[in-house]
Amino acid sequence: MGDFTTHPRRSFCNQEWTTPEANYQESSLDSLCDNLDISEGLGRILAARDLLNVEDARRFLNPAEDQLHPPREMLGMEAALERIHHSLVNYEKVLVFGDYDVDGTAATAILYNYLKRLGSRIHYYIPHRIKDGYSIGPGVVTKFKAWEVELLITADHGSTAVEGAELLHKEGIDLIVTDHHQLQRERPRCAALVNPHQEGCPYPFKELSAAGVVFKLICALDEYLGERKYWDREGLCYISPNYYLDLVALATVADMTPLLGENRTLVKLGLDLLNSRPRPGLSGLIKECNIRGKVAPSTISFKLAPRINALGRIGDPGLAVKLMLSHSFTEARKLARHLTAVNKERRAIEQEVFAQALRQVEQLQSAPAYVIVGEDWHPGVMGSIASRIAYQTHRPTIALTRHPDSRLVGSARSWHHYNILEALQSCAGRLIRFGGHPSAAGLSLSEENLEAFTREFYLAVESGGASAPASAGNDLEIDTWVTPDMLNERFFDEVAWLSPFGHRNPEPVLALPGMTIDQPAVFNNRHLKFNVRFPNGRELEAKAWDHLDWHLDQSQRYDLAFVPHIYHSPDGPKSQLKVVDMMHHG
């Protein structure tokens, strides 16, 4: 195929279209298509995503349980299994201590429910964002001592809780950390640390969610207890870890982990379970969201996850675990309605804070990054505010608010692959605590350190090359250019094999050069629809959502950027182009 991108042009959406360099021979593409018996169009998408190796591509297109890695390869797993087995045999009081987002609450629900079925004397606790703070602090340790906890298992935090681990040790409470956040140099004192990011861990896949790590733990425990004939000896009904795959999928998508490798398999299996046999709690939430048809990753990201996360931001996050574990449809619908109300309140708070934050940003236009501080901003929306500003301005952003104990607490968000965790590491001497992922982190500091921290953070961002506005924010990444003959029914059917779509595995965006359009029209007062006319006279239906501002001329030729899509009409399945951008051909 010819190169249609030699001369950059601005599009209707004011974007420059970019395509990956074709670093392969056409013979390699032909071999891939022949070996997998796929169309050229699908082959070009796989090649654009570095999946030219036949076996790699075959595994990608056919995610299955046999692709999951042995769980006991994870460093710290054997120690965790032995300590949990000891707690079961000795009927110790165990507490699962989770984080307050979707990933943390789902991981808590999985571990609590599985160990409960094994006969553990177990409870769970999700901290209140304002009253308890993040991870293991003095306040929660005092609670756990009063509750006579003997073994504490974290879910989605704990890797950097060095001081908290020492407090637990002094109180005689053993600690198992299950987490997926980046670690710092000093490790917490604990009976076991289960985190694939720790140095020396041979586990081959590092991008699991916290619920994914917990799932691997219960898979390992399943094997460990099976070797000891635990279920027969205790007279318990066996439960497969796969029963929890729906919650793993929910958390993996919600936490924006890459939908590649093992995550792709976990999400595929989990969505199959969620769409065939949804547990009552999630079924109630799905009905409350008026979701029709199958749940997809986009459904989780835009409908389910925000409602669950709202509890952790401004409500009682323990209700999220209660929803996930509910066996009653009546209770589930009641909880789901409460989640919707809390989410509505969260949106109102966020809009008010965002308006105030933008006024600060306007005064910091020349800054290489943004550190914004509110007097009484709700701490639960700091992550959302930082994300929105980073996305709009293309600069790393930190949003802080004053905590009742006079600390400044908040969230840091990156943009376009910049590692904000490294920038915070370079300012560690000014911080009380920090931790998270390269793209998103939490932090706290004393007010007297704010000015010095801001100065050091800006210098770190500048030295890291993230301060200059980048064109990447206005680029549209095209998987590949295609010709009309590639867009046959077989190809549209094959595109579904690339799903589930999500972070690092987006829906394929393709481009067609020099097309004419027919019958442009407006629908729902917001969207455009038209037919794309191919040179051989064939036409395909196209829709451009939320692009009423485009003015289309049937006498002109256009290059189209689109997502291939099949929708189910009353007359059966139909192929359609979801047009995301256009530009004049030439």
Secondary structure, DSSP 8 states (H G I E B T S, - for coil): ---TTSS----TTS-EEE-----S-HHHHHHHHHHHT--HHHHHHHHHTT--SHHHHHHHHS--GGGS--GGGSTTHHHHHHHHHHHHHTT-EEEEEE-SSHHHHHHHHHHHHHHHHTT-EEEEE---TTTT-SSS-HHHHHHHHHTT-SEEEEES--TT-HHHHHHHHHTT-EEEEE--S---SS----SEEE-TTSTT---S-----HHHHHHHHHHHHHHHHHHTTHHHHHT-----GGGGHHHHHHHHHHTT--SSHHHHHHHHHHHHHHHHS--HHHHHHHHHTT--S---HHHIIIIIHHHHHHHHHHS-THHHHHHHH---HHHHHHHHHHHHHHHHHHHHHHHHHHHHHHHHHHTTTTSSSEEEEESS--GGGHHHHHHHHHHHHTS-EEEEEE-TTSEEEEEEE--TT--HHHHHHHTGGG-SEEEE-SSEEEEEEEGGGHHHHHHHHHHHHHHTT-SS--GGGGEEE-SEE--GGG-SHHHHHHHGGG-S-BTTB----EEEEEEEEEEEEEETTTEEEEEEE-TTS-EEEEEETT-TT----TTS-EEEEEEEEEEEETTEEEEEEEEEEEEE--
